[in-house]
Amino acid sequence: MAIEERQGGDVLFERRGAVAWLTFNRPESRNAMTFAMYDEIVMVCDEIESDPDIRVLVLTGAGEKAFVAGTDISQFQTFTDPQHALDYEAAIDKVITRLETLARPTIAAIRGYAVGGGASLALACDMRIVTPDAKFGVPIARTLGNCLATNAYARLIDLIGPARTKELIFTASMVGAEDAKAIGLANEIVEHEALKTRVTEIAEGIAMNAPITIQVTKEAVRRVLLHRRPERDQELLLRAYMSEDFREGVSAFLEKRKPVWKGK
């Protein structure tokens, strides 16, 4: 069945033949994700799987500055007890896992920043095509003082290995396009003006191939990697999200000042 196109709001959806495009549409905020936007991803994935004529999903960000520059930090002001932190990470992991398990190949078309939650979304995709100004990062050690869910750490480790994962988090540094390609975060680098055309070419080429072969291969690779992931990480999440440092990080971010870390 044909699924509904979304042409307004913070998430846009468009079909172009056998390829669907999902666009995060908050360019004024570098496409920072609201909770409602995360929910939209799950709904779109469910709808795509109901339409056998859609063979590939492309995710991209509106504007020139970012794919997704993380989760909208203002939403963290509502975190007042441990369950809020656990519910948030469980909800985000549900969204990322839904994207990761979508029975269609996914391509992230990335201009500018893919940071925090944006990096998690990009890593959950099967391929990442980037422009020369693309930057990947999870700068939580410099900004918020929180942590990732274990599955998010696992996706990083799967792509770039444990040493580089620790380097990325410990230093809160950004990885540019060339380095991202060298370490496996990016599949290909293309110029700004060619991004849409090149991603369309790749997606349409994939769409012409045997869909069951592609779907089974995607799921087989996911199952192999899944065996390395632990079942629970609640005590780690709570240590970070319930800390004084996390509250300080959120306040400092919203007040546009440098946080003062106390290790508490």
LOMAR-799119 format. One record per residue: x, y, z of N, C-alpha, C in turn. Coordinates in steps of 0.1 Angstrom, whole numbers, plus 2048, in hexadecimal, padded with zeros to 3 digits. Layout:
<sites>
  nx  ny  nz cax cay caz  cx  cy  cz
   X   Y   Z   X   Y   Z   X   Y   Z
...
</sites>
This chain:
<sites>
  nx  ny  nz cax cay caz  cx  cy  cz
 808 7F4 800 800 800 800 809 80C 800
 804 817 7FA 80C 824 7FA 80B 82A 807
 816 830 80C 816 836 819 815 845 817
 811 84C 822 80E 85A 821 81B 862 821
 81C 86C 818 827 875 818 825 881 822
 830 885 828 82F 890 832 837 89B 82D
 830 8A6 82A 837 8B2 824 837 8BE 82D
 834 8BC 839 835 8C8 843 839 8C3 850
 83E 8CC 858 842 8C8 866 851 8C5 867
 855 8BF 872 863 8BD 875 869 8B1 86F
 860 8A8 869 865 89C 862 85D 89B 855
 865 89B 84A 85F 89B 83D 861 88D 837
 857 888 82F 858 87B 829 853 87C 81B
 85B 876 812 858 877 803 85C 86A 7FD
 854 865 7F4 857 85A 7EB 85C 85E 7DE
 867 858 7D9 86C 85B 7CC 86E 84D 7C5
 864 848 7BF 864 83A 7BA 866 830 7C5
 870 828 7C4 872 81D 7CE 87A 822 7DA
 87E 82F 7DA 886 835 7E4 87E 83F 7EC
 87E 83D 7FA 878 847 803 882 850 809
 87F 85C 80B 888 866 811 881 86B 81E
 888 86B 829 884 870 836 88D 87B 839
 888 887 83B 890 893 83D 88D 899 84B
 897 89B 853 895 8A2 860 895 8B1 85D
 88B 8B8 861 888 8C5 85C 887 8D0 867
 892 8D1 86E 893 8DD 877 8A1 8E4 875
 8A3 8E9 869 8B0 8EE 865 8B4 8FA 86E
 8AA 901 874 8AE 90C 87D 8B4 907 88A
 8B2 8FA 88D 8B8 8F4 899 8C2 8E9 895
 8C7 8EA 889 8D0 8DF 884 8C9 8D2 885
 8BC 8D2 883 8B4 8C5 883 8B5 8BD 890
 8B7 8C4 89B 8B7 8BE 8A8 8A9 8B7 8AA
 8AA 8AA 8AF 89E 8A2 8B0 896 8A4 8BC
 889 8A6 8BA 87F 8A6 8C5 87B 897 8C7
 874 895 8D2 86F 887 8D5 865 883 8CA
 85D 88D 8C6 853 88A 8BC 859 886 8AF
 865 88C 8AB 86C 889 89F 871 87A 8A0
 876 876 8AB 87A 868 8AD 86E 85F 8AA
 863 863 8B0 857 85A 8AE 853 859 89F
 855 864 898 852 864 889 85A 859 882
 867 857 886 86F 84D 880 869 83F 881
 865 83C 88C 85F 82F 88F 852 82D 886
 84A 837 885 83E 836 87D 841 835 86E
 84B 83C 86A 84F 83B 85C 854 82D 858
 85D 828 861 862 81A 85F 857 810 85E
 84D 811 867 842 808 867 83A 809 85A
 838 815 855 831 817 849 838 812 83D
 845 814 83D 84E 810 831 84D 801 830
 84E 7FA 83B 84D 7EB 83A 840 7E6 835
 835 7EE 836 828 7EA 830 827 7EC 821
 831 7F3 81B 831 7F6 80D 83D 7EF 806
 83A 7E3 7FF 845 7DC 7F9 84C 7E4 7ED
 845 7EE 7E8 84B 7F6 7DD 856 7FF 7E2
 857 802 7EF 862 80A 7F4 86D 801 7F7
 879 803 7F0 884 7FA 7F1 890 7FF 7FA
 890 80D 7FB 89C 813 802 896 820 809
 89C 822 815 899 82F 81C 8A5 837 81E
 8A4 844 81A 8AF 84E 81C 8AB 857 827
 8B4 85A 830 8B2 864 83B 8BC 86F 838
 8B7 87C 83A 8BF 887 838 8BA 893 841
 8C2 89D 841 8BE 8A9 849 8BB 8B5 840
 8B2 8BD 844 8AF 8CA 83C 8BA 8D4 83E
 8BC 8DC 834 8C6 8E7 836 8D4 8E2 832
 8DE 8EA 834 8EC 8E8 831 8F5 8E4 83D
 8F0 8E6 849 8F9 8E6 854 8FA 8D9 85C
 8EF 8D0 85B 8EF 8C4 863 8E6 8BA 85D
 8EA 8AD 860 8E1 8A2 85F 8D7 8A2 86B
 8DD 8A0 876 8D6 8A2 883 8E0 8A5 88D
 8DE 8B0 894 8E8 8B5 89E 8E3 8B0 8AC
 8DF 8A4 8AE 8DB 89E 8BB 8CD 8A0 8BE
 8CA 89D 8CB 8BD 89F 8D1 8BC 8AD 8D6
 8B0 8B3 8D5 8AD 8C0 8DA 8B0 8C0 8E9
 8BA 8C7 8ED 8BF 8C6 8FB 8B4 8CC 905
 8AC 8D5 900 8A2 8DB 90A 899 8D1 910
 897 8C6 909 88E 8BB 90E 894 8B5 91A
 8A1 8B5 91C 8A7 8AF 928 8A4 8B6 935
 89F 8C2 934 89C 8C9 941 891 8C2 949
 889 8B9 942 87E 8B3 949 883 8A6 950
 890 8A3 94F 895 897 956 897 899 965
 88E 894 96D 88F 897 97C 890 88A 984
 88E 87E 97E 890 872 986 896 867 97D
 89B 85C 983 8A2 852 97B 899 84C 96F
 88C 84B 971 884 845 967 884 84D 95A
 885 85A 95B 885 863 950 891 85F 947
 89D 85D 94D 8A9 85A 945 8A7 84C 93F
 8A2 842 947 8A1 835 941 897 835 936
 88C 83C 938 881 83D 92D 887 843 920
 88E 84E 922 894 855 917 89D 84C 90F
 8A7 846 915 8B0 83D 90E 8A9 831 908
 89F 82B 90F 898 820 909 890 824 8FD
 88A 830 8FE 883 835 8F2 88C 838 8E6
 897 83E 8E9 8A0 841 8DD 8A6 834 8D8
 8A9 82A 8E1 8AE 81D 8DC 8A4 816 8D4
 897 817 8D7 88C 811 8D0 88C 817 8C2
 88D 824 8C1 88D 82B 8B4 899 827 8AB
 8A5 827 8B1 8B1 823 8A9 8B0 815 8A5
 8AB 80C 8AE 8AA 7FE 8AB 8A0 7FC 8A0
 895 804 8A0 88B 802 895 891 806 888
 899 810 888 8A0 814 87B 8AA 80A 877
 8B1 804 880 8BB 7FA 87E 8B5 7ED 879
 8A9 7EA 87D 8A2 7DE 879 899 7DF 86E
 897 7EB 869 88E 7ED 85D 892 7E4 852
 888 7DD 84D 88B 7D3 842 88C 7DA 834
 894 7E4 834 898 7EB 828 8A6 7F1 82A
 8AE 7F2 820 8BB 7F8 822 8B9 807 824
 8C1 80D 82D 8C0 81B 830 8CD 822 82D
 8CC 82F 828 8D8 837 825 8D6 844 82C
 8E0 848 833 8E1 856 839 8E8 85F 830
 8E2 86A 82B 8E8 874 822 8EB 880 82B
 8F8 882 82E 8FD 88A 839 904 897 834
 8FF 8A2 837 906 8AF 836 908 8B4 844
 914 8BA 846 916 8C0 853 916 8B6 85F
 910 8BA 86A 911 8B3 877 908 8A7 878
 90E 89C 87C 906 890 881 90C 88D 88F
 905 893 899 90A 894 8A6 901 88E 8B0
 906 887 8BA 8FD 882 8C5 8F3 879 8BF
 8E6 87C 8C1 8DB 874 8BC 8DC 873 8AD
 8E1 87E 8A6 8E3 87D 898 8ED 873 894
 8F7 872 89B 901 867 898 8FB 85A 89A
 8F3 858 8A5 8EC 84B 8A7 8E3 847 89B
 8DC 851 896 8D3 84F 88B 8DB 84B 87F
 8E6 852 87C 8EF 84F 871 8F5 841 872
 8F9 83D 87E 900 830 880 8F6 825 87E
 8E9 828 881 8DF 81D 87F 8DC 81B 871
 8E0 824 868 8DD 822 85A 8E8 818 854
 8E4 812 849 8ED 808 842 8F9 80F 83B
 8F7 81B 836 901 822 82F 901 831 832
 90C 837 831 90D 846 834 915 84D 829
 90E 855 821 914 85D 817 915 86B 81C
 921 871 81B 923 87E 822 929 888 819
 927 895 81C 92E 8A0 816 93B 8A3 81D
 944 8AA 816 951 8AD 81C 951 8B4 82A
 946 8BB 82D 945 8C2 839 93E 8BA 844
 93B 8AE 842 935 8A5 84C 93D 8A3 858
 937 8A3 863 93E 8A1 870 936 898 879
 93C 88D 87D 936 884 887 93C 886 895
 933 885 89F 938 886 8AC 92E 883 8B7
 933 880 8C3 92B 87E 8CF 931 885 8DA
 930 892 8DA 938 89B 8E3 933 89C 8F1
 92D 891 8F6 926 892 903 92F 894 90F
 93C 890 90E 946 893 918 949 8A2 91A
 946 8A9 90F 948 8B8 910 93C 8C0 912
 930 8BA 90E 924 8C2 90E 91A 8BE 91A
 915 8B2 91A 90A 8AF 923 90F 8A6 92F
 919 89E 92E 91D 896 939 914 88A 93B
 90D 886 931 905 87A 932 90D 86E 92B
 906 864 926 90C 859 920 903 853 915
 908 84A 90D 900 843 903 8FA 836 909
 8EF 831 903 8EB 824 906 8F5 81A 901
 8F6 80E 907 900 805 903 8FE 801 8F4
 8F2 800 8EF 8F1 7FD 8E0 8F7 807 8D8
 8F6 814 8DC 8FC 81F 8D4 90C 81D 8D4
 911 81A 8E0 920 817 8E0 923 80B 8D7
 91A 801 8D7 91D 7F5 8CF 91D 7F9 8C0
 914 801 8BC 914 805 8AD 921 80C 8AA
 926 815 8B3 933 81B 8B0 93E 811 8AF
 93F 808 8B9 949 7FE 8B9 949 7F5 8AD
 93D 7F2 8A9 93B 7E9 89D 941 7F0 890
 940 7FD 890 945 804 884 954 809 885
 958 80D 891 966 813 891 96F 80D 89C
 969 803 8A3 972 7FC 8AD 972 802 8BB
 976 7FB 8C5 975 800 8D3 97F 80C 8D6
 98B 80C 8D0 994 816 8D3 990 824 8CE
 98B 823 8C1 987 830 8BB 97A 835 8C1
 971 82B 8C6 965 82F 8CD 968 837 8D9
 972 831 8E1 976 838 8ED 97C 846 8EB
 985 846 8E0 98B 853 8DC 980 85D 8D9
 976 859 8D1 96C 862 8CD 964 868 8D9
 961 85F 8E3 959 864 8EE 962 86B 8F8
 96E 866 8FB 977 86C 905 97B 87A 901
 97E 87C 8F4 983 889 8F0 978 893 8EB
 96C 88E 8EA 960 896 8E5 963 89D 8D8
 96B 896 8D0 96F 89C 8C3 966 899 8B8
 967 8A0 8AD 95F 89E 8A1 968 897 896
 961 88E 88F 968 887 884 963 88C 877
 96D 892 86F 96A 898 862 967 88D 858
 963 891 84C 95F 888 842 96A 87E 83E
 976 883 83B 981 87B 837 984 870 841
 985 874 84E 988 86B 858 97D 861 85A
 970 866 859 965 85D 85A 965 852 850
 969 856 844 96A 84B 839 975 842 83C
 980 847 841 98C 83E 844 989 834 84F
 981 838 859 97E 82F 864 971 827 863
 96A 829 858 95E 821 856 951 828 859
 951 834 85E 944 83B 861 93D 840 854
 944 843 84A 93E 847 83E 942 83E 832
 939 83C 829 93B 833 81E 941 83B 812
 93D 847 810 941 84F 805 940 85E 808
 948 866 802 948 874 803 945 87A 7F6
 93B 883 7F5 937 88A 7E9 935 899 7EB
 936 8A1 7E1 935 8AF 7E3 926 8B2 7E6
 924 8BE 7EC 917 8C2 7F0 90C 8C1 7E5
 910 8C7 7D9 906 8C8 7CE 903 8BA 7C8
 90C 8B0 7CB 90A 8A3 7C6 903 899 7CF
 901 89D 7DC 8FD 893 7E6 8F0 88D 7E2
 8E6 895 7E0 8D8 88F 7DD 8D9 886 7D0
 8E0 88B 7C6 8E1 883 7BA 8E8 875 7BC
 8F3 876 7C4 8FB 86A 7C6 8F3 860 7CF
 8ED 865 7D9 8E5 85C 7E2 8D9 856 7DB
 8D3 85E 7D2 8C8 859 7CA 8CD 84D 7C1
 8D9 850 7BB 8DF 845 7B2 8E1 838 7BA
 8E7 83A 7C6 8EA 82E 7CE 8DD 827 7D2
 8D4 82F 7D7 8C7 829 7DB 8BF 822 7D0
 8BF 828 7C5 8B8 822 7B9 8BF 816 7B4
 8CC 815 7B5 8D3 809 7B1 8D0 7FE 7BB
 8D0 801 7C8 8CC 7F7 7D2 8BE 7F2 7D0
 8B5 7FB 7CD 8A7 7F8 7CB 8A5 7EE 7BF
 8AE 7EE 7B6 8AC 7E5 7AA 8B1 7D7 7AD
 8B8 7D5 7B8 8BD 7C8 7BC 8B3 7BF 7C4
 8B6 7B3 7C6 8AC 7A9 7CC 8A9 7AE 7DA
 89D 7B2 7DD 89A 7B7 7EB 89B 7AD 7F6
 898 7A0 7F3 899 797 7FE 8A8 794 802
 8B0 793 7F7 8BF 792 7FA 8C4 79D 803
 8BF 7A9 800 8C4 7B5 807 8BE 7B5 815
 8B2 7B2 817 8AB 7B2 824 8B1 7A7 82D
 8B4 79B 827 8B9 790 82F 8C8 793 833
 8CF 799 82A 8DD 79D 82D 8DE 7A7 838
 8D5 7B1 837 8D5 7BB 842 8D2 7B5 84F
 8C8 7AC 850 8C4 7A6 85D 8CF 79D 862
 8D5 795 859 8E0 78C 85D 8EB 793 863
 8F0 79F 85D 8FB 7A7 863 8F6 7AC 870
 8EA 7B1 871 8E5 7B6 87E 8E6 7AB 889
 8E1 79F 886 8E1 795 890 8EF 791 894
 8F9 791 88B 906 78E 88F 90C 798 899
 909 7A5 896 90E 7AF 89F 906 7B0 8AC
 8FA 7AC 8AC 8F1 7AC 8B8 8F6 7A4 8C3
 8FD 799 8C0 902 790 8CA 90C 796 8D3
 912 7A1 8CF 91D 7A8 8D7 917 7B2 8E1
 90A 7B4 8E1 904 7BF 8E8 8FE 7BA 8F6
 901 7C1 901 8FC 7BD 90E 8ED 7C0 90F
 8E7 7B9 918 8D8 7BB 91A 8D4 7C7 922
 8DC 7CA 92C 8D8 7D5 935 8E3 7DF 937
 8E0 7EC 939 8EA 7F6 93C 8E4 801 945
 8D9 7FD 94C 8D2 808 954 8DB 80F 95E
 8E3 807 965 8EC 80D 96F 8F5 817 969
 8FA 815 95D 903 81E 956 8FB 82B 952
 8EF 829 94D 8E7 835 949 8E4 83E 955
 8E0 837 960 8DC 83F 96C 8E8 847 972
 8F4 840 971 8FF 847 977 902 854 970
 900 854 963 902 860 95B 8F7 86A 95C
 8EB 866 959 8DF 86F 958 8DB 874 965
 8DD 86E 970 8D9 873 97D 8E4 87A 984
 8EF 87D 97D 8FB 884 983 8F8 893 984
 900 899 98D 900 8A8 98D 906 8AD 980
 910 8A6 97B 916 8AA 96F 90D 8AB 963
 903 8A2 962 8FA 8A2 957 8F1 8AE 958
 8EC 8B1 964 8E3 8BD 966 8EB 8CA 963
 8F8 8CA 967 900 8D5 964 903 8D6 955
 904 8CB 94E 907 8CB 940 8FB 8D1 938
 8EF 8CC 93C 8E3 8D1 935 8E1 8E0 937
 8E3 8E5 944 8E2 8F3 947 8EC 8FB 93F
 8F8 8F7 93F 903 8FE 938 900 8FF 929
 8FB 8F4 924 8F8 8F4 915 8EE 8FE 912
 8E3 8FE 91A 8D8 907 917 8DC 916 91A
 8E5 918 923 8E9 925 927 8F5 92A 91F
 8FA 921 915 905 924 90C 912 928 914
 915 91F 91E 921 921 925 928 914 927
 935 914 92B 93D 908 92D 939 901 93A
 936 8F4 93A 932 8EE 946 93E 8EC 950
 93B 8EB 95D 945 8E9 967 942 8DB 96C
 94B 8D2 969 94A 8C4 96C 94F 8C1 97B
 948 8B9 982 94C 8B6 990 94E 8A7 992
 94A 89F 988 94B 890 98A 942 88B 994
 936 891 995 92C 88D 99F 91E 88B 998
</sites>
